[in-house]
């Protein structure tokens, strides 16, 4: 590749990185500015230019104050734990890849995961980066593009489903709390609804084979836009269902990932002197992560913060709202740190590197 072409390739990617970083910091500062504004008039009554000016005047010092309120050792340790969640996520994705007979080198899978995490910080929900991950996954193979893309979404769906199940399992250890905490009751009802919907998607996709049982279903699918791709995607899902150990291994790795996610918040809470039982963290952290995954705001920003404030500031915890907000923002700071690493990977990762396709061996 010529030097000029390399410079242009890196240049436009660098421009995208900088633009997205400015956007996400603007969103953070708007949140901080709205919380700091005392009025009158009310924050919503200010003009857009006034809100932006106040946000960029008050946002940076407010954010810095939140970051410096935590014990430095706890903050650094939480960043490392956040990085560990990415590594565990790579291990889970590679299980799905192997079922489809795709051997992606660990280094390449890690690079693609970092890029996906970078875009997760700017797209709606906390799963928007999966689109970029699917794009790069498809570029790794010449003959199994559909299967590669399906592994990305299967990995995410099972991961989310496992986290929903994990959160509901923790209800048994927090039953007394739930009886008195109305907001937490509502949160868990949402989680239950999401689990029911998720189960209704996972079971038919992996095991039901409905399109094969209904006469003419496949022919009907072929006539739909992207019908051939839909049919091939369903066949790929059946491969996961036929693998005897696949689902168990994915749920097991996901459970480890859930525990590490909770550990990050426990470490930060200790660093901020927030006293909440471990069993409670194991209930609310996975629940809020699942809600934040819904495509409402970029990276779930604002949704996640409001949920932590609403739950932790209420009885019986009575945690100051500023401390609950700081906890959420510091956890997001750990995610944003690794997003910056992902941005660096995005700048220099080659566009395509065909992986070895294992066609002689079937699923496990």
Number of C-alpha atoms within 10 A of each C-alpha: 5 6 8 9 10 11 11 11 13 16 13 12 17 17 12 14 20 12 11 18 19 12 15 18 15 17 20 19 24 21 16 21 24 18 15 15 15 10 10 8 9 10 17 9 11 13 10 10 9 11 19 18 14 17 24 17 13 19 25 17 13 18 19 10 12 19 18 14 16 20 16 13 12 18 25 14 15 25 22 14 20 24 17 16 20 18 17 15 20 21 17 22 23 21 20 26 21 19 23 25 20 22 16 21 11 13 10 17 21 21 21 24 24 27 27 25 28 29 26 25 27 22 21 20 23 25 23 22 23 24 17 19 24 21 17 24 30 21 18 22 20 10 11 19 17 17 26 26 22 23 26 22 18 20 22 17 16 19 24 23 21 23 25 27 20 20 23 21 13 17 19 12 14 15 10 10 15 16 10 12 14 14 14 21 15 12 16 21 13 15 22 17 12 18 19 15 12 17 15 11 12 18 12 16 21 20 14 13 16 13 18 12 10 9 10 10 13 17 13 11 16 14 10 11 9 10 15 15 16 16 17 15 19 20 18 23 22 17 20 22 22 15 15 11 12 19 16 11 14 20 20 15 18 25 17 12 22 23 17 17 22 20 19 23 22 23 21 26 25 15 18 20 13 18 11 15 11 12 14 15 20 25 23 23 22 25 24 22 20 23 21 24 21 17 15 16 18 24 28 26 23 20 19 23 21 15 22 23 21 17 21 21 18 17 12 12 13 13 19 14 18 12 21 24 23 26 26 22 21 24 22 19 18 20 22 22 15 21 22 18 15 22 25 18 18 22 18 14 15 10 9 12 14 13 16 13 18 13 9 6 11 12 17 15
